[in-house]
Amino acid sequence: MRIKFLSKRSLCAHFLLATLLFFSGCSGTWLDSPASIKDVLDKPRDYEGRIVMISGEVTDVFSLFVVKSFSVRDKTGEIIVVTKRILPKKGETIKVRGKVVDAFSFGDKSITAFVEIKE
């Protein structure tokens, strides 16, 4: 029986691939710590184009035909979350994944919102 050994280059490539696959499958682990709502509201450009998790208590719920939203408050602030999913109950503690969007701007005033994504 003959044992085939991998070259150092091949071994490094396999290790790198295995590491990337491991971390890409680690959804919901220590890699996903919630961002503070204050940080999201104070620096929305830092979160632009990224999938972010926030967590907190649902403080308000709104539904009008196909538009559904709710507000989430943590100890640092409150943000509006737009969703296509079933609305959570007021008072429920929730974790939400989504993207930060500039919902409305007029002059120097703007409203930053959070669009939930399905997992």
CORLINLIN-V897860 format. One record per residue. N is the residue number from 1. RES is the residue in one small letter. SS is DSSP state (~ for helix, > for strand, _ for the rest). PSI is psi in degrees with one decimal (999 if undefined). Layout:
BEGIN
N|RES|SS|PSI, N|RES|SS|PSI
END
This chain:
BEGIN
1|m|_|133.6, 2|r|_|130.6, 3|i|_|128.3, 4|k|_|127.3, 5|f|_|142.8, 6|l|_|145.4, 7|s|_|164.1, 8|k|~|-40.7, 9|r|~|-45.6, 10|s|~|-39.7, 11|l|~|-42.8, 12|c|~|-40.2, 13|a|~|-42.4, 14|h|~|-40.9, 15|f|~|-45.0, 16|l|~|-44.4, 17|l|~|-44.4, 18|a|~|-39.7, 19|t|~|-44.9, 20|l|~|-42.8, 21|l|~|-39.8, 22|f|~|-49.9, 23|f|~|-28.9, 24|s|~|-21.6, 25|g|_|6.1, 26|c|_|37.9, 27|s|_|135.4, 28|g|_|15.7, 29|t|_|-162.0, 30|w|_|-14.3, 31|l|_|-17.1, 32|d|_|72.8, 33|s|_|139.2, 34|p|_|142.1, 35|a|_|149.7, 36|s|_|143.5, 37|i|~|-34.6, 38|k|~|-44.2, 39|d|~|-43.2, 40|v|~|-43.6, 41|l|~|-36.5, 42|d|~|-33.5, 43|k|_|61.8, 44|p|~|-29.0, 45|r|~|-28.3, 46|d|~|-23.2, 47|y|~|-3.0, 48|e|_|130.3, 49|g|_|-1.0, 50|r|_|150.4, 51|i|_|126.6, 52|v|>|150.6, 53|m|>|135.2, 54|i|>|159.7, 55|s|>|152.5, 56|g|>|-165.9, 57|e|>|136.8, 58|v|>|121.4, 59|t|>|-19.7, 60|d|>|148.4, 61|v|>|137.7, 62|f|>|135.7, 63|s|>|127.8, 64|l|>|103.5, 65|f|_|-109.5, 66|v|_|-3.3, 67|v|>|117.6, 68|k|>|134.4, 69|s|>|164.0, 70|f|>|160.0, 71|s|>|140.3, 72|v|>|132.6, 73|r|>|129.4, 74|d|_|-169.2, 75|k|_|-6.5, 76|t|_|-16.3, 77|g|_|-171.9, 78|e|>|142.4, 79|i|>|150.4, 80|i|>|134.0, 81|v|>|123.9, 82|v|>|135.9, 83|t|>|159.4, 84|k|_|-3.7, 85|r|_|174.6, 86|i|_|137.4, 87|l|_|141.5, 88|p|_|168.2, 89|k|_|146.2, 90|k|_|134.0, 91|g|_|-12.5, 92|e|_|141.4, 93|t|>|131.3, 94|i|>|151.9, 95|k|>|134.9, 96|v|>|133.7, 97|r|>|138.7, 98|g|>|-166.1, 99|k|>|146.0, 100|v|>|131.8, 101|v|>|153.2, 102|d|>|100.5, 103|a|>|-36.2, 104|f|>|134.4, 105|s|>|137.1, 106|f|>|108.4, 107|g|_|-127.0, 108|d|_|3.1, 109|k|>|138.3, 110|s|>|155.3, 111|i|>|120.4, 112|t|>|133.8, 113|a|>|173.4, 114|f|>|122.7, 115|v|>|115.8, 116|e|>|141.1, 117|i|_|149.8, 118|k|_|145.4, 119|e|_|999
END
